[in-house]
Amino acid sequence: MELSDVIRRRRMVRNYDPDRPVPAEVIDRLLGYAVHAPSAGFSQGWEFLLLDDAESRAKFWAVTSTPGEMDNWLSGMTRAPVLVVAHSHRDAYLDRYAEPDKGWTDRDEARWPVPYWHIDTGMASLLILLGAVDEGLGACFFGIQPERIAAYRAAFGVPEAYMPIGAISIGYRDEDRRSPSLKRGRREATTVTHRGRWGR
Ligand SMILES: Cc1cc2nc3c(=O)[nH]c(=O)nc-3n(C[C@H](O)[C@H](O)[C@H](O)COP(=O)(O)O)c2cc1C
C-alpha cells in the first residue's frame, strides 16, 4: 500500500474479529517497524510487552478495567487477539546523554523540558499503528488509567523504571462505532501551520 494511503486510512479500530488470529510473523513485522522509530541520541528507550494469548489478555483487562464501566468500549476491545503495551525508559536517555559524546553527566532531568523517552515510544507506537494498516489489520492506541498502573506492573512484573505510555490492540477489524471525539472535526494543516511568524 502507498504510504499516503496508509496514513489516510489509519484510524483507531475498537472492535475486532476474535476468531481470526493474527499470524505471529505479522506481529513480528509490526514490532520490527517499531524499532525503526527515531530516538533522541539513538537511545531507543522503549520496551514492549506482547500479550497474544487468551490468558495474558484476560489478565491485562482484569487489572486495567472496571466491569460495568465503558462496557461498550470494552466488549469490542477485549475481542482483539493481540495487545502490545509500549513502555518508555527514562533512564536509557539519562544514561545515554551521560556518555562522552553528549556529556550530561549530572543526569539532570531538568535538561529535558520535553520527555523524549515518551515521545520516542509514541513514535514507535505510531509505526505499529501504520504497519497494522499496511497489513490489513485494525489497531487502537489507548491509555492505562493512572490508578491501574501499579496493578498492571504487579500483574506482569514490569519494573518501576518502565512507564507504560499506552497499549495497542491489534486484530482483524469488525464493524465498529466511530469515536464521538471525531465530531470535533480535523484541524486542517492550514489552520495549525504558522508561516514565517506565529499567527500567520
Ligand atoms: C496518546 C493517545 C491516547 C489515546 N487514548 C485513547 C483511549 O484511552 N481510548 C481510546 O478509545 N482511544 C484513545 N486514543 C485514540 C483517539 O481517540 C483517536 O486517535 C482520535 O479520536 C482520532 O481518531 P483516529 O485516530 O481514529 O483518527 C488515543 C490516542 C492517542 C494518540
PDBQT file of the ligand as one rigid body, heavy atoms in Angstrom, charges set to zero:
ROOT
HETATM    1  C1  LIG A 301      -1.963   9.427  23.235  1.00  0.00    +0.000 C 
HETATM    2  C2  LIG A 301      -3.302   8.852  22.799  1.00  0.00    +0.000 A 
HETATM    3  C3  LIG A 301      -4.137   8.287  23.741  1.00  0.00    +0.000 A 
HETATM    4  C4  LIG A 301      -5.366   7.749  23.352  1.00  0.00    +0.000 A 
HETATM    5  N1  LIG A 301      -6.132   7.128  24.298  1.00  0.00    +0.000 NA
HETATM    6  C5  LIG A 301      -7.254   6.505  23.894  1.00  0.00    +0.000 A 
HETATM    7  C6  LIG A 301      -8.002   5.744  24.836  1.00  0.00    +0.000 A 
HETATM    8  O1  LIG A 301      -7.639   5.640  26.008  1.00  0.00    +0.000 OA
HETATM    9  N2  LIG A 301      -9.114   5.113  24.397  1.00  0.00    +0.000 N 
HETATM   10  C7  LIG A 301      -9.493   5.184  23.075  1.00  0.00    +0.000 A 
HETATM   11  O2  LIG A 301     -10.507   4.575  22.741  1.00  0.00    +0.000 OA
HETATM   12  N3  LIG A 301      -8.813   5.901  22.178  1.00  0.00    +0.000 NA
HETATM   13  C8  LIG A 301      -7.704   6.555  22.542  1.00  0.00    +0.000 A 
HETATM   14  N4  LIG A 301      -6.979   7.258  21.621  1.00  0.00    +0.000 N 
HETATM   15  C9  LIG A 301      -7.463   7.359  20.232  1.00  0.00    +0.000 C 
HETATM   16  C10 LIG A 301      -8.043   8.738  19.927  1.00  0.00    +0.000 C 
HETATM   17  O3  LIG A 301      -9.325   8.842  20.491  1.00  0.00    +0.000 OA
HETATM   18  C11 LIG A 301      -8.109   8.911  18.405  1.00  0.00    +0.000 C 
HETATM   19  O4  LIG A 301      -6.802   8.847  17.884  1.00  0.00    +0.000 OA
HETATM   20  C12 LIG A 301      -8.758  10.222  17.984  1.00  0.00    +0.000 C 
HETATM   21  O5  LIG A 301     -10.088  10.284  18.403  1.00  0.00    +0.000 OA
HETATM   22  C13 LIG A 301      -8.711  10.406  16.467  1.00  0.00    +0.000 C 
HETATM   23  O6  LIG A 301      -9.308   9.299  15.833  1.00  0.00    +0.000 OA
HETATM   24  P1  LIG A 301      -8.494   8.397  14.776  1.00  0.00    +0.000 P 
HETATM   25  O7  LIG A 301      -7.179   8.031  15.396  1.00  0.00    +0.000 OA
HETATM   26  O8  LIG A 301      -9.404   7.208  14.565  1.00  0.00    +0.000 OA
HETATM   27  O9  LIG A 301      -8.307   9.227  13.542  1.00  0.00    +0.000 OA
HETATM   28  C14 LIG A 301      -5.763   7.802  21.990  1.00  0.00    +0.000 A 
HETATM   29  C15 LIG A 301      -4.907   8.371  21.052  1.00  0.00    +0.000 A 
HETATM   30  C16 LIG A 301      -3.678   8.869  21.427  1.00  0.00    +0.000 A 
HETATM   31  C17 LIG A 301      -2.764   9.454  20.384  1.00  0.00    +0.000 C 
ENDROOT
TORSDOF 0
